[in-house]
Amino acid sequence: MISTNRDQHQGLTWRILFIVILIAPINCYFLIQMELVRYTFPTWVVPLSNVIFILVIIIIVNLLLSRIWPSSVLRSDELIVLYVMLSLTTTMAGCDMLQAVLSVLGHGFWFATEENEWKELFWDHLPRWLTVSDRSVLHGYYTGDSNLYLPHHLKVWIPVLLGWLFLFFTLAIIFLCLNTILRRQWADRERLTFPIIQLPLEMTNSSSVFFRNKRMWLGIGIASSIGLLNGLSVIYPSLPSLPITRRSFSFSELPLSLYGGITVAFYPFAIGIMFLMPIDVLFSTALFYFLYRNEVALAEAMGWRGLPKFPYLDQQTFGAFVGLCIFFIWIGKHHFRQVLESVLRQPTGIDDMNQPIRYQTAFWGLCGGLFLFAFALYKAGMTFWIAIIFAVLFLITPIITTRIRAESGIFVHAYHWLAPRYTLGTILGTRRLGPQNLTVLSVCFFNRDYRPQQMPHQLEALKIAETTGISQKRMMWAILISTAIGILVAFWVQLHMYYQKGANSGYFGPWALGYGREYFRRLTNWISYPTNTDWVGVLFIGIGFFIMIILTYLRVKFFWLPLHPLGYVMASNQEMSDLWAPILICLALKWTILKHGGIRSYRHAVPFFLGLVLGDYLMGIVWSLLSVLLNAEMYQFYP
């Protein structure tokens, strides 16, 4: 479904596909250099900084071509589809996605010793069709100075990679079906604002005055100047710098010592993005985060050593996630009833002709996809009932983070401890799960911290299609094609580099082996020291659920109350320790502008804050590129 008609706004064209295929491997190499060789993570934050940088380069080339070869200029709909496709290919190559997955595929076999007893503990439970056990193949992978393209290496790796391609592509279809069902309710009826897509939409809108806005250029100037100064201070230490990246401080005297420490950061791009967040979400997130920090301090002051996880923030958050899912079903009950009637072919007032796929196809695709996903996990070694529960639990965090992105625009969301493996361990206990299920849960995790994710990018892509008049069906094909390209390219580039340099040679940073080390050490502890149901943890799951139900009730009954339910779950974001200062800054700025200047002044201010994002991103990526090209330490704008 690739357009060749240049007179229609179809978005996906052959030349865009060619550009994506050309750029994706180079982009993936850059990501590996940043996230596995150096310690900076472009895939943690959205909109993705590397994709915005590429988009700027393409726009500049476009401008030059318009003077010498006008017929070759990319249209605005093609540019925005390019943004979508590169965002998805970047996501698949991200640190929490295929970087983490590849790290575990041979780790349990290569690092097994008589001392750690891994062979006896879980070798028999590792799914052979999803892992690599041939030590002659793994030798080159871990030591380097080898060649991926040897026939025996390819013979072993290709079936394994096809297995993972099947699993991740099945997830992509599940997410697409879910997004198709949710899109009209969230985007049209509830009118969520999708702040994350505002910058790329402005950049690619041919009728926009974005690049002629003086306030935008002021924002770019301020942010890029700070980045330039800080970058030069790394090269020339005698130069001063502005401490905008995170700094940690600890306290030795009471009562501040009860808080353990504090992290402060003033990222310009974070201030720019979070200025777009609704003011009640900003207020609620700050309020609940400070309540959480005070709960931790209270536990320390009272000496509650018997509850080392208090206040069980992750368990509270999972309960709150479940509560939010129920709330979303309740407020959208009219829409979902119409969808169900459409599925059952009953007369309904809903029109799904302009959807990416028909509601009937989406519903049965979701059910069939979940069953197929669970069946694949069953074939990997999970008991079938655990596989079904895992498949359902795995959807909860992507659904909520997609909603968080669509409604609030938070640019990073890290929820490591909300993964199904930990929830199942809390509710059932590792003893009841047994070594077989625990082993498969340690290999088939699919997303480590839920920072780069497919589902939010998909829904944002569908919203972009609606906003720009691009065919939803062609956007669907752009999503699926870029997902497949992203999976294949991510595996290929990583394996090529590992066989060339060696995953265990010292060339790469700690995370080339770190993900596998983390998962298999935890698996060893789970099997060696099995636990029963954590009833205190279950209690706090219930507490989080009921707090969320109360917050959603207050939201419906007292809309003027500045307590937003999303603030409760966003406060548990693992990256919130870096974000509280920008949140307070944005809260103060936005409240002041709205109070004294009204909505018109706010709209006039938005280009300045988008300029902060663009300036920080561009200068940050320039320093990152110099770091790769010169193989030298340079300024890192995040984290």
N, C-alpha and C positions, 0 to 999 in steps of 0.2 A: 504494500500500500504506500508506495513512494510517488510523490507528485512529480509530474513533468510539466504541468501547466503553470506557467509563471504569472498568469493573470489572476489566479485565485490564491487566497491565503491558506495554503495547505500545510506549510511549515516543513514537513519532511520531504526532502528532495534527494535525488541521487548525489548531488554535490555535497550536501550536508552529511550524508552517510559516508562519503569518501573522506571528508574532513575529519569526522569522528574516528574512523578507522586509522587515519594517519596520525592524529594527535594522541589517541588513547594510549599507545605504548610509551610515548615520550612522557606523557603526563603521569603514567603509572611509575615509570623509572624515577621521576622527580619525587613522587610520594614515598617510594621505598627509601630513597636517599634521605628524605626529611624525617620519616617516622621510624625507620629501622637502623639507619646509619647514624643520624643525628637525632637529637631529642627535641623535635618540634612537630606539631600534629595539625596539619592543614585540614584533615578530615573530621576534626572535633567540632568545628564551628560552621554554621551556615548563615548566609550563603557562603559556599565554599570559596575561599580566597583564591585558590589556584584557578578555579573556573572563571571567576570574575576577572582575574588578570588575563587569561586567554581571551576572554570576551573583549576586553579593552584592546588587545593587540589586533584582533580580527576587525574591530570597528575602525582602528587607525588604518589598517590595510584597505578596508572598504572605502575609506575616505580618499585614499590615494588612487585606488582603481576607478573611482567615480570620475576622475579627471582624465585618465588615460584609456580606460576600457570600461565604459559605463554598463555594458550588457553583462559584465561579470560580477557586478555588485550584488552582494547578498541582501535580500529583502529583510525587513524587520521581523517577519514571521519565521524566516529561516534562522535568524540570529537567536531568537528566543528558544527555538527548538534545539539549536546547537547548545545553548546553556543547559537545557533540560537533559539532553543526552550525555553531555560531559559530566554533569552532576551525578547521574546514575552510574556511569563508568567509574568515577572517582569513589563513590560510595562503596561499590563492590570491592575496590582495592584498599579500602580503609583499614585502619589499625584494628578495629573491633570486628572486622568481617574476615576477609580471606587471608589477611596477614596472620590473624590469630588461628584460623582454621589450619592453614598450611603448617604452622608451627607444631601442631600436635600429631600430624599424620604419621611421622616416623619416630617421634620422640620416645614413645613407650618401648620400642624395640631397640633403638640405638643406645639408649642410656640405661638399659637394664643391666644390673650387676648382681652378683651373689649376695652382696650386702643389702641392697634395697629389696630383693626378692620380688621384683616386679613380674618375673616370669611365672612364679607360682601364684601371685596375687591376682593378676588380671590378663595375662597374655591370651589365655583361651577365650576370653570374653571380647577381645578387640575385634570389631567387624573388619574382616579381611578385604571386603570390597570397597571400604572407605579408608583404609590405612595401607601403609607400605612397610612390609616386614623384611624384604630382601636386603641384607646388609651390604651386598656388593653394589646395589643401587644407592643405598643410603650413604655409603662411604664418600662418594663424590659430592653428594648434597651437603654433608657436614664439614668435609675437609677442603673442598674446592679444587682448583686446578684440574677440573674435569669437564665433561661435555654432556649437556642434557640430551643431545640429539643422537647419542649412540643407540642402536636398535634395541638393545636389552633395556636401557633406561626408559625409552619411549613405550616399550611393550608393557612395562610394569606401571608406569605413571598414567598412561592414557585411560585405561579402564577406571582407575580411582578418580581421576579428574572428571570423567564423564558422570560418575556416580554423584559427585558433588554438584556438577552442573545441573543434573536432574533435580536434586533436592532444592537448590537455591532458585531454580527457575520455577519449580512448583510453588515455592513461597511467593515468588513474584506474581504468579497468577492468583494465588489466594489473596494477596494484598490488593491486586487490581480489582478483583471481584468485590472485596470489602469496600474499597474506595468508591466503586461505582454505586453501591447501595447507600453509602454515607454522604456522597458529594452534594446531592441536592438538598438534603436536610441541613448540612453544616454550611454550605456556601450560599445557598439561595434563601432558605427559610430562616436560619439563624443569622445569616449575613456575617459570618466570621471574616475578619479583615485580611488574613494571610500576610502579616507584615514582612515575612522573610522574602517574598517575591517582589517587593516594591522596588528594590534597587535594580535588579535585572530588567524589570518591566520598563522602568524609566530610561535605562541605558539603551534599550533596543527599540523604543518607541520613536518612529521616524517623525511624528508630529509633535513630539515633546520638546520643550525648551530647556530640558534638564542641563545639557552641556553649555547652555548660554546663561545659566543662572549664576549670578555673582556670589550668592550665599553658598551655593554648592562649591564653587571654586575656593571660597574662603575656608570651608571645612577641609577640602583636600589640602590646601596650603598648610593649615595648622597641623593636621595629622601627619602629612608627609615630612614636614620640617622636623617634627619630633622624632619620627623614625630615622630621618637622615642624621640628625644629631646623635642619637643613640647608637646608630650603626658606626659612625665615625669614631665615637668614643671607645668602641670595642677595638677598632684598629689602632687608634691613638689614645691610649689610656689617660694621657694628660688632659684631654678634652673633657669638659663636663658632660653629664647626661641627665635626662629627666627620668626618675624612677617610676615608670608607668606599668611595667610588668610586675608580676607578683613578688612580694617580699613578705617573708614570714618573721614574726616576732614572738618571743616567749616571755613570760612573766615569772618572777621568782617570789613575789610578795603577795600575800592575801589582800583582797579577795580575787584579784585578777589571775592569780596562779591557778584558781579553780577552773578557769576556762582553757587551760592547757597551752594556748597560743592563739595567734591571730594572723591571718593572711590578708594583705592589702594589695589591690591592683587597680589601675586606672586606665585600662585599655581604651584608646579612642574609639576603636571599632565597636567595642562592647557598649559604650555610651551611645554611639550612633544608632545601633540596632535597637537597644532597649528603650530609647526615647520613643519608639513606635509602639511600645507595649501599652495596653490600657492602664490608666492610672490606678484603678482598683486592684489590678493584678500586681502592679509594682508594690503598692502598699501592703497587700496581703502576703506577698512573698517575703518582703522584709520583716513583717510582723511575725510570721510563723518561723522564719529562720532564727530570729532573736529569741523566740520562745524555746526553740529546740536547744540553742546554745545554753540558755539558762537552765533547762532541764538537766543537761549534762553537768553543769556546775553544781546544781543542787544535789545530784547523786554523789558527786565528789565530796561535797561539804558534809553530807549525811553519812558518808562511809558505806554506801550500799554496795559492798563488794560481792554480795551474793547474786546481784543482778548485773553482771559485767556488760551486758548489751543494752542496759537501760539508757535512753528511753525506747529501745527497740524501734528505732526510726524506720528501718527497712521493712519490718513487719507491719508497722502502722501504715506505711506508704502502700504496701501491697493491698491491705484491706481497703485503703482509700481508693486505689485503682479499681478494685472490684465495685465499690460503691459508685464511682463515677460512671463505669460501664452501665450499671443499672439505671442511673440517672439519665444518661444519654438515650437509653432505650425508652424510658418513660416520657421524656420531653419530645421525643421523635415518634411517639407511638402512632400518630396519624399517618405519618409518612411510611413507617415500616408496615402498617396495616395495608396501605395501598400497594406497597411492593409485594407483599404476600398475596394479595388479591391478583396482582398481575402475574405472579408465578403460577397461581392456580387457574389462570385464564378466566377470571371473573371480571365483570364490567367494573372499570375503575376510572377515576378522573385523571390518573397520572399518565404522562406521556414520556416514554423512554426512548423515543426514536433518536434523540440527540445525545444519548448517553454513549460512553465508549463501547459498551455491550448492553444488550437488552437485560432487563431485571431478571427475567426467567433464567437466562444464561448465567448471569452473575450469581444468582442464588444456588443453582445446581453446580456451577463451577466452584463456588466456595465449599459446598458440602463434599463434592467429589475431590477437590483439592486437599481438603483436610483429611479425608479418608486415605487418599493416596499417600500423603505425607506421613500419616500415622502408620500405614502399612510398610512404608520404606523403613521407618524407625523399628518396626517389629522385625523386619528382615535383617536389620542391623543388630538385633539382639534384645531389644526391650520386650518385656511382656506386653501383650496387646492393650490391656487396660491402662497401663502406664503410658504407652505410646499415644493413646487417645487423649488422656488427661494432659500430657505434655503438649500435644498439638493445640489444644484449646488454651492452655495457660500461656503458651508462647505468644498468642495473639494479643494478650491484655496490654503488655507494655508498649508494643508498636501502636495500638489503637490510641492509648492515652497520650503518648508523645506526639502522635500525629495531630491530635486535638490541641495539645499545648502549642505546637508550632502554628497551627491555623488560627488559634484565638489570641495567643499572647505574643508569639514571635520570639520566644526565648531562643537564643542561638546555640546553646549547648545543653544536652540532656544526658546525664550519665546515671544509670540505675543498675549497676553491676549486680547487686545483691537481690534484685527482683527477678532474676532468671528462674525458670521453672525448676532447675536442679536444686536450688536453695529452698524454694517454697515447698517442694515435695519432701526435702529433707526435714524441714521444720514440722510439717503436718504429719507425715508418715514415719519419719525417722529413717536413718540410713540402714538400720538393722532390717527393717521390713522391706526396704527396696532391694537389698541384696547386691552382691558384687556384679552380677550381670547387668542389671539396670544402671548401677552407679557408673560402670565403665562406659556404657553407651552414652549416658548423660554427660560424661566428661569429654567425649569426642564430638558428639552431635550437639553442640551448644549454639552454633549459627551466629550468635552475636554476643560479644563479651560484655560490653558496657552500654550498648544501645545508643551510642553517639552517632556514627554513620548508620543510617537505616534506609531501607527501600521505601517503606509505606509513606512516610511524610513527603518524600520527594515525588512519589507518584501523585498524591492528592494535590500537591502544589502544581504539578505539571498539568493536571486536569483543570485546575483553576486558571492557570495561565492560558490554556486553550480557550476557555470560556471568555476570558477578558479580551483576548486578542482576535477572536473570531476564527481560530484554527479548528479544523474538524477534530472532534473528540476521538473519533475512530483512528484518525491518522496519528494523533498524539498517543493513543494506546499502542500503536505499532512502534512509535518512536521509543516508548517506555520499554517494551519487550525486547526490541532489537538491541538497544543500548545496554540492557541488563545482561543479555547473552554475551555481547562484546566485552562488557566489563568483567564478567566472570572469567572468560577465556584469556583475556589479556592479563588480568591480575595474576592468574596462576602461571602463565607463560613467562612474564617478566620476572616474577619472583624466582621461579625455578632456574631460569637462565642465569640470574645473578648469583644464586646460591651455589650452583655447580661451578660457576666461574670463581667466586670469592670464598665460598665455604661458610655455612651458617655458624659453624663453631670455630672459625679461624681467628676471630678477634676483629675482623673488618667491620662487622655489624655491631650495633649497640646491643644492650641487654635483652631487647624484646624479640630478637630473632629466635632465641631459645626460651625467652621468658614465659611466653604463653604456655608452651608445652610443659615447662618446669612447674608452673603454677598449677595447672590442671592435674598433672599426674602425682604431684606431691599431695594435693588435697585428696585425690582418689585413694592414695595409699593410706592416709589418715582415716578416711571414711571406712575403708575395709578393715583396717587393723583395729580401729577403736569405734565400733558401731554404736550408734545412739538410737534412743527411742524418740517418740513424739515429744517435741519441745512445747509443753503445754503453756508455758509462760509466753512463748512466741506466738502460739495460736491465740491466746488471750489478747495480745496486742494487735494481731490481725483484726480481731473483732472490734477492738477499740478504734482502730483506724477506720474501719468500715462505718461504725456508728457516728464518729466525728464527721465523716464525709456526708453521711445522710443528713445530719443536722445542718451542715454548711449549705448543702444544696437546698434544703427546705427554707433556710433563711434567705437564700438567693432568690427563690421563687416568690416568697411572701413579702420580703422587704428588699425590693430591688435597689433602693437607695443606699442600703447598708454597704459600706466599702470593704466587705469581706468576700473575696472571690474564692470559690472552692479550689481553683487551680493553684492558688498561692500555697495551700497546705501541702500539695504534692511537689510543687516546684521547690519548696524550701528544703526538701530532702535530696534534691539533686546533688550528686557528689562534688560537682564543680562550684557549688554555691559559695564555698569559702573564698573563691576568687571573684565572685560576682556581687557580693553584698554592697561594696562601695559604689560601683557603677549604678546599681539599682537605686541607692539613696540619692545619688547625684541626679539621675533621670527623674526620680520622683519629685525632688525639689524643683528642678527646672520646668518640668511639665506642669506641675501645680501652679507655679508662679506665672507661666505664660498663659495658661488657660484662665486663671483668675483675673489677671490684669489686662490681657489682650484678647481673650476669647479664642474661638476656634479659628478665626481668620489668621491671627498671629501664629497659632500653632502650625497651620498649613504653610505659612511663609517660612517658618523655622525648619520644617522637615528637610528641604534640600541641603541645609547646612549640615544636619546630622548624617544624612546619606553621604555627604562629602567626607565627613570624618571616617566613615566606613571605607569608602573608596580610597582615600589617601593612605590610611593605615595599611590596607590590604596591598596596594600597589608597591609602596616602599618596602613593606615586609617581604613580599615575594621577590623583589629585586635583590634584597640582601640574601634571601634563601638561595636564589639562583647563583649569586656570586659565591656562596658557600660551596655549592656543588661544583661549579666550574673551576674554582681555584683550589678546591679541597682544603679550605681554611675555615677557621671558626669565625662566624659572623653574628651579627645581631639577630636575635629571634624575637619576633613581635608577639608570639604566643606559644606556649603558656608562660 
